[in-house]
Amino acid sequence: MKVTVITGSPHKKGTSALLADEFIRGAQEAEWETFRFDAAFEQVAPCLGCDRCGIGAAPCTQKDGMQKLMPELLASQAVALVTPLYYFGFSAQIKTVIDRFYANNYKLTGGKKAFLLATAYDSNDWTMEALTAHYETLSRYLQWEDAGRVLAVGCGVRSDIERTQFPQEAYQLGLSLK
Ligand SMILES: Cc1cc2nc3c(=O)[nH]c(=O)nc-3n(C[C@H](O)[C@H](O)[C@H](O)COP(=O)(O)O)c2cc1C
């Protein structure tokens, strides 16, 4: 069994990177194979909307990092989306990858568990509202089963999140794949 972990932060040692590390540690302990795709460090261009793929009838015309990700993602039984909160949504880095799902939209539909792990500076009760609404709608549309979330509010920098229970929650979420 394989889980693909897609991250969206440009900080290699940032807050969401720690959640990804801990989630992966748990998943590996649960004896799942893991594939990590750090979108900020890959070349992934935005979807051109050219529709040459016919939403899955033909390959995407753009040849870039998605060619590395897509076979892994298609072969995965679970996917974890890991993002810093950027203006109340996914970061552009990970959203660019999500938009590129388009060329494989139907092949990606169904049969996967989904996880959301996110970090944010703010800690209002509505801080993660728009992101979770997006995630829920995306999961619903792709018929992915929401298998859990870690919403690390009040974690603007690494030293903040290291003082919280969120890394442990991320580890437990990975382990829950068992
Ligand atoms: C462009 C940008 C937009 C941000 N937008 C928000 C936001 O809407 N709400 C919030 O609470 N924090 C926001 N933040 C703060 C980050 O979500 C926060 O610092 C997070 O821990 C960064 O994660 P990282 O270390 O994994 O990159 C923003 C940061 C940046 C750089």
The ligand as an SDF file (V2000), in Angstrom:
LIG
                    3D

 31 33  0  0  0  0  0  0  0  0999 V2000
    2.2030   34.3620    1.3620 C   0  0  0  0  0  0  0  0  0  0  0  0
    1.8130   33.9950    2.7550 C   0  0  0  0  0  0  0  0  0  0  0  0
    0.4770   33.9920    3.1060 C   0  0  0  0  0  0  0  0  0  0  0  0
    0.0790   33.6370    4.3860 C   0  0  0  0  0  0  0  0  0  0  0  0
   -1.2590   33.6400    4.6960 N   0  0  0  0  0  0  0  0  0  0  0  0
   -1.6520   33.3020    5.9410 C   0  0  0  0  0  0  0  0  0  0  0  0
   -3.0260   33.3160    6.2890 C   0  0  0  0  0  0  0  0  0  0  0  0
   -3.9110   33.5940    5.4840 O   0  0  0  0  0  0  0  0  0  0  0  0
   -3.3790   33.0150    7.5660 N   0  0  0  0  0  0  0  0  0  0  0  0
   -2.4350   32.6700    8.5100 C   0  0  0  0  0  0  0  0  0  0  0  0
   -2.7960   32.4070    9.6460 O   0  0  0  0  0  0  0  0  0  0  0  0
   -1.1250   32.6050    8.1910 N   0  0  0  0  0  0  0  0  0  0  0  0
   -0.7160   32.9200    6.9340 C   0  0  0  0  0  0  0  0  0  0  0  0
    0.6090   32.8700    6.6100 N   0  0  0  0  0  0  0  0  0  0  0  0
    1.5760   32.3280    7.5890 C   0  0  0  0  0  0  0  0  0  0  0  0
    1.9400   30.8630    7.2910 C   0  0  0  0  0  0  0  0  0  0  0  0
    0.7880   30.0630    7.0470 O   0  0  0  0  0  0  0  0  0  0  0  0
    2.6830   30.2640    8.4850 C   0  0  0  0  0  0  0  0  0  0  0  0
    3.8130   31.0460    8.7780 O   0  0  0  0  0  0  0  0  0  0  0  0
    3.0900   28.8240    8.2560 C   0  0  0  0  0  0  0  0  0  0  0  0
    3.5740   28.2730    9.4630 O   0  0  0  0  0  0  0  0  0  0  0  0
    4.1940   28.6870    7.2050 C   0  0  0  0  0  0  0  0  0  0  0  0
    4.4250   27.3150    6.9790 O   0  0  0  0  0  0  0  0  0  0  0  0
    5.8240   26.7500    6.4570 P   0  0  0  0  0  0  0  0  0  0  0  0
    6.8540   27.0180    7.5310 O   0  0  0  0  0  0  0  0  0  0  0  0
    5.5850   25.2940    6.2700 O   0  0  0  0  0  0  0  0  0  0  0  0
    6.1500   27.4480    5.1840 O   0  0  0  0  0  0  0  0  0  0  0  0
    1.0430   33.2430    5.3440 C   0  0  0  0  0  0  0  0  0  0  0  0
    2.4120   33.2470    4.9870 C   0  0  0  0  0  0  0  0  0  0  0  0
    2.7820   33.6160    3.7120 C   0  0  0  0  0  0  0  0  0  0  0  0
    4.2490   33.6140    3.3590 C   0  0  0  0  0  0  0  0  0  0  0  0
  1  2  1  0
  2  3  1  0
  2 30  2  0
  3  4  2  0
  4  5  1  0
  4 28  1  0
  5  6  2  0
  6  7  1  0
  6 13  1  0
  7  8  2  0
  7  9  1  0
  9 10  1  0
 10 11  2  0
 10 12  1  0
 12 13  2  0
 13 14  1  0
 14 15  1  0
 14 28  1  0
 15 16  1  0
 16 17  1  0
 16 18  1  0
 18 19  1  0
 18 20  1  0
 20 21  1  0
 20 22  1  0
 22 23  1  0
 23 24  1  0
 24 25  2  0
 24 26  1  0
 24 27  1  0
 28 29  2  0
 29 30  1  0
 30 31  1  0
M  END
$$$$
